[in-house]
Amino acid sequence: DVLPSPEGPVPSVSITEIRQYLRAQGIPFHDGYSCLHTPSLFIHSQEDELPPPAASAPYTLFIDKTTGSFLCTTTLAEGTWQDFQANVELRHHGVPPASSEEPEEDMRRAREDARCIWDRALPLWELLDEDETNKTKAMFGISLVTDATLKRFGVRYLRTAKSLVFPWFSPRDAALKGLKLVRVEKKGDAIAYMEETIPRFDSYHNLFGLPLLGRRDTELVLTGWELDALALHQATGVASLALPRGATCLPPALLPYLEQFKRITLWLGEDLRSWEAAKLFARKLSLKRCSLVRPGDLQPRPLEALNQGLNLTKILRAALPASHKSIVSFRQLREEVFGELVNTEQVAGVKWSRFPELNKLLKGHRRGELTIFTGPTGSGKTTFISEYALDLCMQGVCTLWGSFEINNIRLAKIMLTQFAGQRLEDQLELYDEWADRFEDLPLYFMTFHGQQNIKTVIDTMRHAVYMYDITHVVIDNLQFMMGHEHLSVDR
C-alpha cells in the first residue's frame, strides 16, 4: 500500500474546521466519542428541493474527528472529507448525492468467491456424525462451545480445507460480504492458527458478531479473535465482537459502528503485545469509555479462560479503566509493575527470529525506542535493515518504510527476495504465489524520495500511525531525507 505522495498529501483537517463547516452549512450534528454524528446526506428526500438534513432525521452519518473521512451506516456510502464537502455542494445545486457506488471488480469477485466457499461449508453442528463434530471442535479447542453459540454466530466448517469459516455479513442488509478461514497447523508441540480472509487483508473490515447486536446495547467487549467472541458471549451473555486483524490494527473505518457504546472493554489476548495494542486502540476509541483486561496467568484470553473453567464475568468486572489521571500513586501502578516483572521476556519486546545475536544486544523491538545504524556507503545498511524490518513485520509488527535513498520498487524487490529466501528472477512462475503472501504483511511505504520537508514527513507518519496502527518506522536514510543544507541546524 502506498501512502499519499508528497505532491498531494492528504489535506489535514482539524475538528474545529469540520464543526465550523457543518454549522455554516446548517447541518445539525452532535459530538460522539471518535466521530461527529450527523443526519445522512445519502438518504434521498422525496421533494425535488434538497434542503439540508433535518435535526429530526436519524443520525446515521459519522465523520471521523481525526481524518474527516465519513461513513453512512445506512447506505454504506463513504469517502474523504473532500468527498463530503463535494456532496454538500452538489446538494445545493439540487443534485442528489451519489450513494454507495457499485462495488469495484475486485470486491465483486471476492464476494462471489466467498459465496462459493460459504455454500460448500457445512454448519459445524451438522457434520456427518457426532464423532466428526467432536473431533473438529477438539482440534480448534472449542469443545466447550455449545452448538447454540455456534449457530447464533453462524460458524461453518469447510471439510476440504479443514478450516472453520467465519462469515462477514453486511450490517445493512445481511448480505455476505466476505469470510475468514482459520485452520490449525501443528509445529512440533505448539499449535498455530493460520488465517486467510476474503477479500484480502486490507479490504477485510468485518466486526465479527456485529449483526447480532441491538440498537439499545450500550456495553461491549472487543476481542482479538472470533473464537474469543464466541466464548465470551456464551459465558457472560455480554455483547462481544472480534476485530478483523486481532491486536495488529483497528482500522478507522470500523469506528462508526462502535459509537453507540458507552462502555467498551478491550480483552484482546494473553500476551503483552495485546496489552500494548489495547492501550493504543483505547486512545482511538476515547479513553474515558474504555476498560482493559490485563493479560496474566489468571486472565488468559477468553477461550482459554472458558476452557480452564475461570469466571469470565469476574475477570470483566476487574478490568482497569484506560484513562490514567495526570497524577498517580504507586498503588495504582502496582498491578502494572507486577505485570512487567512476571513478563520480563515480553517486556523486552518482539524478538528477531533471524538474528539471535541482535536479541542479546537490543533485547527486541520496543516501542518508543530510536535505533541508529551507521556505516560507509555500500556496506549493506539497506540490505540489513530491510531484512531486520521484514523479520518483525512477519511477526505482525505494523511497519512503515520511508526510503529516501532508493526507490520503493527496488526496495520491495529486495524485501520480496528476502521474504521468499530465493532468487525469483530464475523462477518467475513462483512470483504470484510469493507476491500474494508478501501483500498480506502489515507493511506500508511512504512515497517520498530525496530531500523532504520534515513537517510533511512527520504529518505523513502521524496519518499512517492513526490509519494503520504503525509501531515501527524505518527511515533510510536520515542524510538523504534532511538534504545537505540542513546539516548546519540542530540535527
N, C-alpha and C positions, 0 to 999 in steps of 0.2 A: 504494500500500500504506500502510495506516495502522498506526503502531506503537501498542503498548498505551496506553490512555488513563490520565490521572492517577488516575481513581477506582480503577482496578485494574491498577497496573503489574505487570509480570512479577515475582513474588516472587523476589528473587535468592537463590540457594542457593550455599553455599560447598562446596568439595571436602571439607572436614573434616566438614560436616553429612552429605554423601552417604555418606562412609565410615562414619560413626557409625551412620547409619540401616541400612545394609546389614549391619553387624556385629550390631546389635540384633535384626535380623530373621533372623539365621542364614543370610544369603545369601553364599556364597563369591564372592570377586572377586579380580582382580589388576589391577595398575596398567599401563595402556598409555601411549602417547605423548600422545594428546589425549583419550582416553576411558578409563573403567574397564570391564573386561570381566567379565560375569557369565553364568552359565547362563541360558537364556531361560525366562521365566515362561509363554511363549505356546505352547511345545511341550507339549501335554497329556499327562499321565501316565495310564496305564490304570486305576490304582486309583481308588476313589471318594474316598479321602482325598487331599488335595493337600499333600504335605509341601513344605518349602522346597526349591528346586532343589539337587540334589546336586553336590558338587565334581567328581564323575566325568563329569557331563553336559558336552556341548560348550559352550564359552563363546561363544555367538553373539549375546548381547545387549550393546550398547555404550551407556554413559552418558557424555554429553559433560561433561568436567570443568568447563567454564566456565558452561554454562547448565543442566545437569542433564537436558536432553532426551535421549530414548533411541530406539534403533532395534534391532529384532531382524532380523538379516540373513537368517534362515531363513524367517520368516513375513512379513517386511516390516511388522510392527506397529511403530508409532512414536507418540510423544507427548511431553508435557512431564514434568517431574519430578513434578508433582502427579498426572498420569495414572499414572505408575509406582507412586507410593505407593497410589493408589486400587486398582490391580490387586493389589498385595501384600495390602491389607486384604481384598479380595474373596476372595483365595486362602485367608485364614484362616477365612473363613466357608464354605469348601468350594465356592466358585463358580469355575469355570474362567475365567480372564481372557478378555475378548473379543479374538480375534485381529484381524488387519488387517481393517478394515471394507471393505465393498464400495466400489469407487472411486465418488466422487461423480459426479453427472450430467456436469459439465464435463469431468472426466477421461475418463469413459467415451466421450463424444462425440469428444474429442481422439484417443483410441485408435482409434476407428472411422475418423476422417479419415486418421490415419497409415497404417492398414491399407490403405485405398483407394489412397493415393499409392504405398505400397510395392509393391502388386500391379501398379500401372501402370508402375513404374520397371523399367528393364532392368539386369541385371548389366553393369557397364562393359566387361567383356571379351567381351560377347555382342552388341554393336551390329551393325547391318546388315552393315557390311563393315569391313575393317581401316582404310580411309581415314577413316571417320567416327570410329572409336575413336581413331586417332592425332590427328585434329583436336581432338576433345574433350579428350584428355589434354594437348595443347599449350596449349589455351585456359586450362586450370587450372594450367599449369606443372608437370604431373606426368608428363611424357614418360618420365622415368627410373624411375618407379614401376612395378614389374612387375605382370603380371596375377595372379601368385600372391599378391602382397601385397594387391591389391585384393580378391581372392577371400577371403583369410583374414579381412579386416576387413568383408567384406560390403558394399562400397561399390556403389551403383547410380547410374543416370543417368535423369533424368526429361526426356524429349525436349521435351515441350510447354513446360516452364518453363526449359529449358536449364540445369538445376541438377543438381549432384551431391547424392545422397541418402545421409546417414549414419544408420544405424539406432541405436535405443536399445533394447537387449534387457534384460529383467528378469534380474538375476543369479540369481534363484531358479529360474525355470522356462523361461528363454529366450523368453518371450512378448514380442511387440513392444509397447513402452510409448510410443514416440514417435519423432520424426525430426528431423534438422536438414537444411534445404535450403540449399545455397550456390550462388550464381550470380555470374558475372563481369560487372562494368559498367565500360565504358571512359569515363574522364573526361579528355578530351584525350589526353595521352601516358600518363597514370597509369592503373593498373588498380585497381579497388576490388572487394572481395569483399562481396557482400550476403548476410546470413544471415537465415533465418527458422526458428523452432522450433515444433514441435507436440508437446506442449502449449505454451502461451505462456511467454515469458520466465521468470517466477518459479517455475513448476512443473516446469521442464525441468532435471532433475538427472542428466544422463547423463554417466558417466565413460566416454567412448568407448574401446572395447577391453577393458573390464572382464571380460566373459565369457571372454576368451581367456587370462586369467591363471590359473596353477595355485595350489593352496594352499601349495605349497612355495616359491614365488617370494619372495625377500626383498629384492631390489633393484628399483627402479622409476625411470623418468624421467617426470616430469609435463610435458606440453607445453601450449601455449595454443591449439592448433589441430589439428583432425583430420588434416589433410594432413601436419602435422609428425610426428604419431604414426606415420603410415604410413612416412614417410621414415626415421625413427629406427629403427623395428623392422627395416626392410629392410636398412639399412646396418650395424647393430650387433647385431641379434638380441636386444637387451635388451627387457624388459617395458616397454611405454610406453602411457600413457593421455593423453587430451586432456580438459582441463577444459571444462565446458559453456559458460562465458562468458569463456573466454580469461583475459586478465590483469585483467578487470574485477572478478571476485569468485570466492572459493572458498566455496561455501555449506557451513555446518557439517554439513548433512545428509549430506555425502559423506565426512566424516572417518572413520566406522567402517570404510568399505571400504579405507581406506589404513592401517589399524592393523597389518596383518601385515608391513609392510615395515620392515626395519631400516635401510635407506638409501634416501633419496629425493633425486633430483637434479631441480631445477627449471630447465627450459630453456624459458622462456615466449615469447620473441620477440627482436626485434633492436633495440628502442629502450629508452630509459632508463625509460619508464613500466613496461615489462615487468620491468625490473630492480628497480624500487621495489616492484612487486606481488610479485615473487618473495621479497623480504625480508619483506614483510608476511605472505605465506602461510606462510613458514618458521616464523614465530612460532606460527601456529595448529597447525602440524604437529609442533612441538617442534624447536627449533634444533639439538639435538645429533645428529639423524639426517639433517639436510638439507645439501645442497651446491647451489651456484648457478652456472649458466653465465653469465658476464658478457658482455653484448652488446658486439660490436665488429666491425671490418671482417673479421677472420679468424674470427669466431664469430657468423655471422648465424643466423637461425632454421634449424631442422633441414632443412626442404625446400630452402631456399636453399643451405645447405651441401652437400646432396646434389647439387643442380644444378651447383654450382661445382666439384664433384669434391674437396671437402675431406674430411679424415679425421675422421669423426664420433666414432669411438671415442677418438681422441686428445683431441678437444675435451671429451668427457665426463670423461676422466681428469684434465683440467686444471681441473675445476670447483672453486670455492672453498668451503671449509666455511662454513656460515651463522653459526656461533656465533663471535663475536669474544671473545677473552679481555678481562678488565677493563683490562689494560694492554697497549698495542701499540707496536711500534716503527714508524718510518716505512717500513721495508722491507715490513711487512705492509699498509701503506696505499698503497704506491707505485702498484700497479695501479689502485686506485680513483681516485687523484689524476689519473693519466694519462687515465682514462675521462672524468673531468669536463672536462679540458682539450680532449679530442677532441670531446666532445659539448656544447660551450658553449650551443648553441641549445636543446638538450633540457633541460639543467640549469636553464635559465631558467624551465622549467615549461610547462604547457599553454597555448598562445596562444588568445586570444579571436578568433573568426573575424569577429564583427560589430563589434568595437571595436579597430581597428588602433592608434588613438591611445593606448588604455589599455595596450596591449602595450609602448609606449615608456615609460610611467610605471612599471608594475608588473612588466614583463618576462613575465608569465604567471602562472598559478595554481600556487603551490608549496606542498607540504605543510608544515605546521608554522608557517605564517605567519598572523598576525592582521591583517585589514584592517578599518578602521572608516570607515563613510561617515556624514557628518553633514549636516544641513540642516534648515531650518524645516519645520513641518507643511505637507503639500500640495505640497512642492517636487518630488515624484516619486521619492523614495528607493525605495519598494517597487517601483514600476514598473520603475525602472532595475535594481535588484538582481535582480528575477525574470528579466529579460532576460539579465543578466550571468551568473546561475547556470545558466540554461537553455542558453546558449551552450556552457558547459563540459560540462553534462550530456549534450548531444547528441554530444559527443566522447568519451563513455564515462567521465566523471568521476562516481563514485557520490556523490550529493548528498542531504543530509538538511536539510529545512526545519523551522525552529521559528518559526511565525508566531504571535506573541503578541498582535499588534495587530488583524489582520484574519483572518477565519476561513478554514479550508482550502478551502472550496468556492469562495469568491471568489478566493482566491489561484490555485487550479487553473484557474479560468476565465480569469484574466489570462494565465497562462502558456500555456494551450492556444491562446488567441488569438495570442499572440506566436509560438508554435510554428508555427501554421498560416499566420501572416502575413496573415490576412484576418478580417473580421467574420463569425463563424459564425452570429450571430443572423439574418442575412439569407439564409443558405444552410444551413438545418438538415439538408437531405438529405446534406450532407458531414460531418455531425458524427461519425457512427460511424467513418468512414474515418480522420479525424484523431485521434479518441479512441483507436482501436486502435494507431496509430503512437505516440501520446503515452504510452500504457500501457507500451510496451516500453522506455522510458527508465529508467535506473537512478536513479529519483527517489523519495524517501520523505518523508512528512510526520509530524511529531510532532503529537499531538492536544491539546497544551496550549493554554490561552487565558488572557490576562490574567496577573496576578501569580502566580508559582510558587515553590515551594521549590527553591532552587538545587540541592540534593543530588539531588532527584528528576530534575531536568532532566539533570544530569551522568550519573546512572545510566542514563537512557534513551539518552543519546548513546553511552555505553560499549557498551550492549547492541547498538545499531544498528551501531557500528563492527565488533563481532565478527561479527554475523549477516550484514551486507550489505557489509562492507569499505568503509564510507563514508570518503571522503577530503576531502570539502568540506561543512562545516556552515554554514548561514546562520541567524542569529538576527535576527528583525525584530519588535520592536526591543528593545535592552537595557533601556531605561527601563520598558517595559511588563512585561518579564519580572521586573525587580527590584522593581517597585512603588515608591511614593514614600517609604515609611518606611525603606527600605534606603539612601536617599541619604546618610545621615549616616555609615554604616560605610565602611570602606575599599573603594572600588569596584573 
